[in-house]
Structures are given as C-alpha cells and as structure tokens.
Amino acid sequence: MASNELASEEGVPGTIWYLSRLELYRKQKPFMVTFDTSTFEGSKKTNHLYESYPTRIVDMRADMGQYKLNLHGFEVCHWDTPLVSNDFDDENILREKYYPEIASQLQKHLAGVSTVHVFQHLRRKTPKGFMEALEKEPDYHQPIIYAHAGNPTLVPHTSLSNKFSRDIDRNLKEPHFLNISGAYHINASSDFSTRGAEVQIESFFRENEHLRGRRWEIINAWRVTKGPNNDWPLAVCDARTVSREDVEQNDVIHRTHVGESLRLYHNPKHKWHFLSSQEVTEVVLFRNASSKELQLPVGFHSAVTLGPQKFTDLRESIEIRMLCIF
C-alpha cells in the first residue's frame, strides 16, 4: 500500500490501483494467465504487483459537456435506449437490438466515421460482498478495479517466434510473483494496445479488404443498466495527464494464443473523473486504441471505491467495444 500525496485538491477521495514500478519489468514483460496453471509445476498466473494510491476523483456531473474524446480520451453522451435491465442479460437481444442501436448512435456522433462494427460486449453485475469474494468465480464479469486501457488480443500461439514462446514458458514457471485471481482485477489500465487491437480486428479486415489501410479506432460505450448508480462507478483518466513513461504493455496468456493489453503506472499528475448517480441514458465513451497508437488520447479507466461502499443498489453495466473506420 502506497501512501502518496493526493493527485488533486479537487474531487472526492477515492482509491486507484496501479501496476508497481518494479525493476523486474525492465527485463520481463508483465503477464497474466487466463487458464488453470496448476498442472505446470511451480507455475504462477501472473507477475503483476499492484499498489493502491489515494486519489481525488472529480465528479463530471456539474459540467459533463466539457469532456471531449479527442482531448481527454473520453466524453459523456445522452443516448436513450428502449431496453431495460433484464434485456441486457439476453445475448439475442443484445446482438439483434442493442448492437445496431449503439453502433448507429456512435456513427452519428463521430465526425468522419464511415463504418462502425461491434465486436464484443461485457455484461457486469456486482455481487453482494464483492471485495470479500475476490477468490470466487463470479456469474458475470466484475468491475475492473485497476487502471487499464486494453483487453486481451488474440495472437495465435503458432505465429510466435520460438524465443517468444520460450519467454512465455519461462514466465509461467517463475516461482515468486504475486498471484491475483483471474475472475477479478485490481488496477488501472486500457483494454487494447495498438498491436493487440490489430490482431483483434484482423478477421474483420479479412472479410472487408476494401477497408484495410484506413484509419481506425476502438471506442468503448459504457453505461449502467440500472440507475442512478453510485456503486463502483467507472473512473476515467484525463489523457493529457498521462505520459508514455506511465504506460506498460502486458501479455495475456491463453491456452492457444497470447493477447496484449496496457497497464498504468502511478503518476501524481494523473487526473481522474467519474459520473455520480449515473443514469441509463448517460453513456461514457472512451478510446481504447487506434491505428495512430498513443498519438490520439486513450481513456485509461478503472472501477473505483469512493468512501465506504454501502449502496443497496449494486452496479449493473454493459460495455460495448466497437471498431470505427474513418
């Protein structure tokens, strides 16, 4: 647990979990394993070590309009939906109704975009006693309570170099690292690196060769499905306060392929924001990755605690990941 000065004199007190700045990561890339490694003698599921930092988190409620995707890496949109909470539990309703609805809203909103393709969603429901149940496997995806900006990408293991494969095997057998449950996450990050996103969207370009070579972005649309919500709200970091030295690439190791996401190191200059009492019609957009790498603002994000978490209405949310072609 780190005890540092609060990042800002504004906002409400909260906690952000960051990847520790270990000397280890100068020679070994951070990694996490998504499958059971108990059959590998001496294996560990991760070499991650996180530290929590008390942070002042600014409420966007008073002036939501000032936040812009191309300046801060995130913004808030007011988009209606006819769907209700239970609809978001139905895969068929999501794909047949919500996918085209949210894609159409984003295409109308983003200047210059020609194509929007939904490729993934995450339905999250916070269980009672969330923090006490970290070692249990949940029924739904849970709030990610570390700063991040990228999700696992699908790199076929057979396409890796022999050296890279050996590095992964060595990582799996390192004996001395903190093991964190794969069911829950505790830090600040982003869902895709550019490399990771390129692999994720390759299948789309194979089916749409005429779009290959165009500029692209991965944009997430995050909304609660019951409101108003104050339980584990989503916090996003102002991209203008993040330096390249704060960003670390992370391997996500599956049985048959390796993904890559981004993790964030602490910097007291970081400015974090959240939306209090978020309603279903209030959608937080943030950029995960783009073909211009970090030249465009990226929205590092994390679920956060803001004082004692004793809300009777537990968080429900839906996160949609979209490929935008310009």
Secondary structure by P-SEA (a helix, b strand, c coil): cccccccccccccbbbbbcccccccccccccccccccccccccccccbbbbbbbbbbbbcccccccccccccccccccccccccccccccaaaaaacaaaaaaaaaaaccccccbbbbcbbbbbbbcccccccccccccccccccccccccccccccccccaaaaaaaaaaaaccccccccccccccccccccaaaaaaaaaaaaaacccccccbbbbbbbbbbccccccccccccccccccccccbbbbbbbcccbbbbbbbbcccccbbbbbbccccccbbbbbbcccccccccbbbbcbbbbcccccccccccbbbbbbbbcc
